[in-house]
Amino acid sequence: QLQLVESGGGLVQPGGSLRLSCVASGDSLHYYAFGWFRQAPGKARERVACIAKNDGSTYYSDSVKGRFIISRDDTKNTVYLQMNRLTPEDPAMYYCATVEEEFWNPVDYWGRGTQVTVSS
């Protein structure tokens, strides 16, 4: 069974950057496609970015396109989310999850999340 642990969240000023990490254990990363999701209080969960398991193809929501970059290092069993030019609309709990590659919907495994706060 795959376990996912996110880290890298924290407090950052508007315009700043953070890099989130999602470390997988219990299985090899290369069997899975991954996505980053976020949920702010009182809001619906949002799919932020996804990355395929073989060809490295990616998906980004319109709200983060051009600012966030998803990547993976299968040798380190880690998926990353580089978040740049953070805005007051970005604060949320960020979760890593395995996804299917047709519609990028989450399947099977979730981490517990890491909190991102943007404030001056």
C-alpha positions in Angstrom: 0.0 0.0 0.0 1.3 3.4 -0.9 1.8 6.1 1.8 2.2 9.7 0.8 3.6 12.4 3.0 3.6 16.1 2.0 5.9 18.7 3.3 7.2 22.2 2.5 4.1 24.3 3.3 4.4 27.4 5.4 3.9 31.1 5.5 5.1 33.2 2.6 4.5 36.8 1.5 2.6 37.6 -1.6 4.8 37.2 -4.6 7.0 34.7 -2.9 7.7 31.0 -3.6 7.4 27.6 -1.9 8.3 24.1 -3.0 6.1 21.3 -1.8 7.3 17.8 -1.7 5.3 14.5 -1.6 7.4 11.5 -0.6 6.0 8.1 -1.4 6.7 4.9 0.5 5.4 1.3 0.3 5.6 1.1 -3.5 7.6 2.5 -6.3 6.6 5.9 -7.6 6.8 5.0 -11.3 3.6 2.9 -11.2 1.5 6.0 -10.5 0.4 9.3 -11.9 0.2 12.0 -9.3 -1.7 15.2 -8.6 -1.7 18.1 -6.3 -5.0 19.3 -4.9 -5.9 22.1 -2.6 -8.8 23.0 -0.4 -9.4 26.3 1.4 -11.9 26.6 4.3 -15.5 26.9 2.9 -14.3 26.1 -0.7 -14.5 23.1 -2.9 -11.4 21.0 -3.5 -9.5 22.1 -6.5 -7.2 20.1 -8.8 -4.1 22.2 -9.1 -1.6 20.2 -11.1 -1.0 16.6 -12.3 1.8 14.6 -13.8 1.7 11.4 -15.8 3.7 8.3 -14.8 5.4 7.6 -18.1 5.6 10.4 -20.6 5.7 13.2 -18.0 2.7 15.0 -19.5 1.2 17.5 -17.1 -2.0 19.3 -16.3 -2.4 22.7 -14.7 -5.6 24.5 -13.5 -6.1 27.9 -15.1 -5.6 29.5 -11.7 -2.0 28.3 -11.4 -0.9 27.9 -15.0 2.4 29.8 -15.6 3.1 30.1 -11.9 3.3 26.5 -10.6 5.4 23.6 -11.8 4.8 20.0 -11.0 7.7 17.5 -11.4 8.7 14.1 -10.2 11.9 12.3 -9.3 11.2 8.6 -9.3 14.7 7.8 -8.0 13.8 9.8 -4.9 10.2 8.6 -4.8 9.2 12.2 -4.6 6.7 14.5 -6.4 7.2 18.3 -6.2 5.1 21.3 -6.7 7.1 24.5 -7.2 4.8 27.4 -6.5 5.9 30.9 -7.7 4.3 34.3 -7.5 2.0 33.2 -4.7 -1.2 35.3 -4.3 -3.8 35.7 -1.5 -5.9 33.3 -3.6 -3.5 30.5 -3.1 -3.7 29.7 0.7 -5.1 26.3 1.3 -4.3 22.8 2.5 -2.4 21.2 -0.3 -2.7 17.4 -0.8 -0.8 15.0 -2.9 -2.8 12.1 -4.4 -2.5 9.4 -7.0 -4.6 10.1 -10.1 -5.9 8.4 -13.2 -4.6 9.8 -16.4 -7.8 10.2 -18.5 -9.4 12.9 -16.5 -6.8 13.4 -13.8 -9.3 12.4 -11.1 -7.9 11.2 -7.8 -7.8 7.5 -7.1 -6.8 5.3 -4.2 -4.1 7.2 -2.2 -4.0 10.6 -0.5 -1.5 12.3 1.8 -2.5 14.2 4.9 -1.7 17.6 3.4 0.5 20.6 4.1 -0.7 24.0 4.9 0.2 27.0 2.7 -0.5 30.5 4.0 0.1 33.7 2.0 0.2 36.9 4.0 2.2 40.1 4.3 
